[in-house]
């Protein structure tokens, strides 16, 4: 009989006999499901944040920021610099010939009483800010009016903060009224409040803008566009593709959750690995008579080892499916807030594949020592142990 036929026969017999080892099987399944559940939930945070960061970016758009100062909050680009930036080559023009660009500013304020968050981000946009965001639409209430202390709140921000139309938010020395709710396709802006940039700058006494968002004629003109800006002696700015800018802005949090996912997964995997080895040694001992019988019938050592590995792999996959199912029910789509923004956890296909690969490798490594012992176990010793 061929080795692969022997392997299939032994694997089938070993798997169908799991009822006699139900306690051991359940422990292995639970251990693997815990490892996968923790790993999947942490990676879902990373995947959700990455999806929001990449979803915010547009390959035909770029962001111009100050070369030396962080642009997130406060004004670092003077108003006079904005005029120069809008004359840069490569910027797309509208029907009227004006540059498709918008100078914006960001501001962080404390939430109203009763809302327990460290702060809420407000983005001030200009007239072109909406046109540069094709997914932007007001879904409730109305648009803010420039010159008035009015705000729109993103749908994601509303779900987390619990603010509604008619609520007031403290900005500078006054209270600004929320007059509408907007959606922008689940991007970063949707986790913020939005208002008129000039009105926000005047109220907060900012002297400049935080960044300038521009639509390029094509993604290919970005390099000459950036070179023109960075070599202009009248400017101290830099430019970045929009998608790359948001991924870089989220870099700290992406690295943090990546490290946490793999660190926690590794720690739990070590425990599951040693536990699996001990349990599978017990499985080999319990199957001693069975293994000895087949060895006496002429079955080779490799098929015997393969049957032990197959049993471990199947139990690990069952545990992984359970862990992934729990993570999907509990975490997928759940909103999370950190210093980058508000985003939904996402159990992507890559996360599922990585978790399955992780647990299969873990099972193979854990099954290898017991499998080798089963393959090398002399028939006489196996019979005495049974």
C-alpha positions in Angstrom: 0.0 0.0 0.0 1.3 3.4 -0.9 2.5 5.8 1.8 -0.2 8.4 1.0 -2.9 5.7 1.1 -1.6 4.6 4.5 -1.6 8.2 5.7 -5.2 8.7 4.7 -6.3 5.5 6.3 -4.6 6.2 9.6 -5.8 9.9 9.6 -9.4 8.8 9.0 -9.3 6.2 11.8 -7.6 8.7 14.1 -10.2 11.5 13.4 -13.2 9.2 13.7 -12.0 8.1 17.1 -12.0 11.6 18.6 -15.0 10.7 20.7 -12.7 8.6 22.9 -10.6 11.6 23.4 -13.3 14.3 23.6 -11.8 16.1 26.6 -8.4 16.4 25.0 -10.0 17.5 21.7 -12.1 20.2 23.4 -9.1 21.6 25.3 -7.1 21.9 22.0 -10.1 23.5 20.2 -10.7 26.0 23.0 -7.0 27.0 23.2 -6.8 27.6 19.5 -10.0 29.5 19.4 -8.7 31.8 22.2 -5.5 32.5 20.3 -7.3 33.3 17.1 -10.0 35.4 18.8 -7.4 37.6 20.4 -5.3 37.9 17.3 -8.3 38.5 15.0 -9.8 41.2 17.2 -6.5 43.1 17.5 -5.8 42.8 13.7 -9.4 44.0 13.0 -8.5 47.3 14.7 -5.5 47.7 12.4 -7.6 46.7 9.3 -10.4 49.1 10.2 -8.0 52.0 10.7 -6.2 51.2 7.5 -9.5 51.0 5.6 -10.5 54.4 6.9 -7.0 55.9 6.1 -6.9 54.6 2.6 -10.6 55.4 2.0 -9.9 59.0 2.8 -7.2 59.3 0.1 -7.8 60.1 -3.5 -4.9 59.4 -6.0 -5.7 62.6 -7.9 -5.5 64.8 -4.8 -2.6 66.0 -2.7 -2.2 67.8 0.6 0.1 70.7 1.1 1.4 71.2 4.7 3.9 73.2 6.5 7.4 71.9 6.1 8.4 72.3 9.8 5.3 72.4 11.9 2.7 69.7 12.4 -0.4 70.7 10.4 -3.1 69.0 12.4 -4.1 71.8 14.7 -3.3 75.5 14.4 -2.4 77.5 11.4 1.1 77.1 9.8 0.4 78.2 6.2 0.0 82.0 5.9 -2.9 83.4 3.9 -0.4 85.0 1.4 1.2 81.6 0.9 -2.1 80.1 -0.2 -2.2 82.4 -3.2 1.2 81.2 -4.3 0.3 77.6 -3.7 -2.8 77.9 -5.9 -0.6 79.0 -8.8 1.5 75.8 -8.7 1.6 73.9 -12.0 -0.4 70.7 -12.1 -3.4 71.9 -10.2 -6.7 71.1 -11.9 -9.0 74.1 -12.8 -12.7 74.4 -12.7 -15.0 75.7 -15.4 -14.3 79.3 -14.2 -10.6 78.8 -14.4 -10.1 78.9 -10.6 -7.9 76.3 -8.9 -9.7 73.2 -7.5 -8.2 73.6 -4.1 -9.3 74.4 -0.6 -7.4 75.9 2.3 -8.4 74.2 5.6 -7.8 74.5 9.3 -8.2 72.1 12.2 -9.2 72.8 15.8 -9.7 70.6 18.8 -12.3 71.5 21.4 -13.6 70.0 24.6 -16.9 68.2 24.3 -20.1 69.5 26.0 -20.8 68.6 29.6 -21.9 65.0 30.0 -19.9 63.7 27.0 -16.8 61.9 28.3 -14.2 62.2 25.6 -10.9 63.9 25.6 -11.7 66.2 22.7 -13.5 66.7 19.5 -11.8 67.7 16.2 -13.3 70.4 14.1 -12.2 71.0 10.4 -12.8 74.3 8.8 -13.3 74.1 5.1 -13.9 76.6 2.3 -16.3 76.8 -0.6 -14.3 74.2 -2.6 -14.0 71.8 0.3 -17.3 70.1 -0.6 -16.4 69.8 -4.3 -13.2 68.1 -3.5 -15.1 65.4 -1.5 -17.5 63.7 -3.9 -18.9 61.5 -1.2 -19.8 64.4 1.0 -23.5 65.0 1.5 -25.8 66.4 4.2 -28.0 63.6 5.5 -30.0 65.5 8.1 -30.6 69.2 8.9 -29.0 71.8 6.7 -25.6 73.1 5.6 -23.8 75.6 7.9 -23.8 79.2 6.8 -20.4 81.0 6.5 -20.0 83.8 9.0 -22.3 82.1 11.6 -21.2 79.9 14.5 -22.7 76.8 13.0 -21.4 73.2 12.7 -22.1 70.0 10.9 -21.3 66.7 12.6 -20.2 63.6 10.8 -22.4 60.6 11.1 -19.7 58.5 12.7 -19.0 61.3 15.2 -22.7 61.6 16.0 -23.0 57.8 16.7 -20.0 57.9 19.1 -20.5 61.3 20.8 -24.3 61.2 21.0 -24.6 64.8 19.8 -27.6 65.8 17.7 -28.9 68.7 15.7 -29.6 71.6 18.1 -26.8 70.8 20.5 -24.1 73.3 21.2 -20.4 72.7 21.2 -17.9 75.0 22.9 -15.6 76.7 20.4 -13.1 79.4 21.6 -15.2 81.6 23.9 -18.7 80.8 22.6 -21.1 78.0 21.9 -21.5 76.8 18.3 -24.8 75.2 17.2 -25.0 71.9 15.3 -27.3 72.5 12.4 -26.8 69.3 10.3 -25.4 65.8 10.0 -23.2 64.8 7.1 -21.8 61.6 5.6 -18.5 61.4 3.6 -18.3 57.7 2.9 -16.9 56.6 6.3 -13.6 58.5 5.8 -11.6 60.5 8.5 -13.7 63.6 8.1 -16.8 61.8 9.1 -15.4 61.4 12.6 -15.2 65.2 13.0 -17.3 68.3 13.0 -17.1 70.7 10.0 -17.6 74.4 9.7 -16.5 77.4 7.7 -12.7 77.9 7.7 -12.6 81.7 7.8 -15.2 81.8 10.6 -13.3 79.3 12.6 -10.0 81.1 12.1 -11.5 84.5 13.1 -13.1 83.1 16.2 -10.0 81.2 17.4 -7.6 84.0 16.2 -5.6 81.7 14.0 -3.3 83.5 11.6 -3.0 80.8 9.0 -4.3 77.6 7.6 -3.3 74.0 8.5 -3.2 72.6 5.0 -4.3 73.1 1.5 -6.1 70.2 -0.3 -5.7 70.3 -4.1 -7.0 68.3 -7.0 -4.3 67.5 -9.5 -4.7 67.2 -13.3 -3.6 63.6 -12.9 -1.7 61.5 -10.4 1.3 61.6 -12.6 1.9 65.4 -12.1 2.4 65.0 -8.4 6.2 64.9 -8.5 6.7 68.1 -10.5 4.0 69.7 -8.4 5.8 68.9 -5.2 9.2 69.9 -6.6 7.8 73.3 -7.6 6.5 73.9 -4.1 9.5 72.7 -2.2 12.0 74.6 -4.3 10.1 77.8 -4.2 12.1 80.2 -2.0 8.9 82.1 -1.0 7.4 79.0 0.6 8.2 76.6 3.4 5.8 73.8 2.7 5.8 70.2 1.6 3.3 68.1 -0.3 2.1 64.6 0.0 -0.3 62.4 -1.8 -3.6 62.4 0.1 -3.7 58.6 0.7 -0.1 58.5 1.9 -0.6 61.5 4.1 -3.4 59.8 6.1 -1.6 56.5 6.3 1.4 58.3 7.7 -0.8 60.3 10.1 -2.2 57.0 11.4 1.3 55.4 11.5 1.7 55.5 15.3 -1.6 53.9 15.9 -1.2 51.4 13.1 2.2 50.3 14.5 0.8 50.2 18.0 -2.1 47.9 17.2 0.1 45.7 14.9 2.6 45.3 17.7 -0.2 44.5 20.2 -1.8 42.0 17.9 1.3 40.0 17.3 2.7 40.3 20.8 -0.6 39.1 22.4 -0.9 36.4 19.7 2.7 35.2 20.3 2.3 35.1 24.1 -1.0 33.1 23.9 0.5 30.9 21.1 3.4 29.9 23.3 1.0 28.7 26.0 -1.2 27.0 23.5 1.8 25.4 21.9 3.1 23.7 25.0 -0.4 22.7 26.0 -0.9 21.1 22.6 2.3 19.2 22.8 1.5 17.7 26.2 -2.1 16.9 25.1 -0.9 15.3 21.8 1.6 13.2 23.7 -1.4 11.9 25.7 -3.2 11.2 22.4 -0.2 9.2 21.2 -0.2 7.2 24.4 -4.0 6.6 24.2 -3.6 5.4 20.6 -0.6 3.1 21.5 -2.4 -0.2 20.8 -3.9 1.2 17.6 -0.5 2.5 16.4 1.3 -0.8 17.4 -1.3 -2.8 15.5 -0.9 -0.9 12.3 2.9 -0.9 12.6 2.7 -4.7 13.0 0.6 -4.8 9.8 3.3 -3.1 7.9 2.3 0.5 8.1 5.3 2.8 7.8 6.5 5.4 10.3 5.6 8.5 8.1 1.9 7.7 7.7 1.7 7.2 11.5 3.2 10.6 12.1 1.0 12.1 9.5 -2.1 10.8 11.2 -1.1 12.6 14.4 -0.4 15.9 12.6 -3.7 15.6 10.6 -5.7 15.3 13.9 -3.9 18.3 15.4 -4.5 20.4 12.3 -8.2 19.6 12.1 -8.7 20.4 15.8 -6.8 23.7 15.3 -8.9 24.7 12.2 -12.1 24.0 14.2 -10.8 26.2 17.0 -9.8 28.9 14.5 -13.2 28.9 12.9 -14.9 29.2 16.3 -12.5 32.0 17.3 -13.0 33.9 14.0 -16.8 33.5 14.3 -16.8 35.0 17.8 -14.5 37.8 16.8 -16.7 38.6 13.8 -19.9 38.7 15.9 -18.4 40.7 18.7 -16.0 43.1 16.9 -16.7 43.4 13.2 -18.3 46.8 12.5 -17.9 47.9 16.1 -16.8 51.6 16.3 -13.6 52.6 18.0 -12.1 56.0 18.9 -8.4 56.9 19.3 -6.2 59.9 18.7 -6.5 59.4 14.9 -10.3 59.3 14.6 -13.4 57.2 14.7 -13.4 54.0 12.7 -15.2 50.6 12.5 -13.3 47.4 13.2 -13.0 45.3 10.1 -12.4 41.5 10.0 -11.0 41.5 6.5 -10.2 38.5 4.3 -6.5 39.1 4.9 -7.1 39.0 8.7 -9.0 35.7 8.3 -6.3 34.2 6.1 -3.5 35.3 8.5 -5.3 33.8 11.5 -5.9 30.5 9.8 -2.3 30.3 8.6 -1.1 31.3 12.1 -3.1 28.5 13.8 -2.2 25.8 11.2 1.5 26.6 11.7 1.0 26.5 15.4 -0.7 23.1 15.2 2.0 21.7 12.9 4.8 22.8 15.3 2.9 21.5 18.3 2.1 18.2 16.7 5.6 17.5 15.4 7.3 16.1 18.6 4.4 13.8 19.4 4.2 12.7 15.8 7.9 11.8 15.7 7.4 9.9 18.9 4.5 7.9 17.4 6.5 7.2 14.3 9.6 6.0 16.3 7.7 4.1 19.0 8.7 0.4 18.8 5.8 -2.0 18.4 6.7 -4.0 21.6 6.9 -0.8 23.7 3.5 0.4 22.3 1.9 -2.9 23.2 3.3 -2.8 26.7 2.1 0.8 27.2 -1.4 -0.1 26.1 
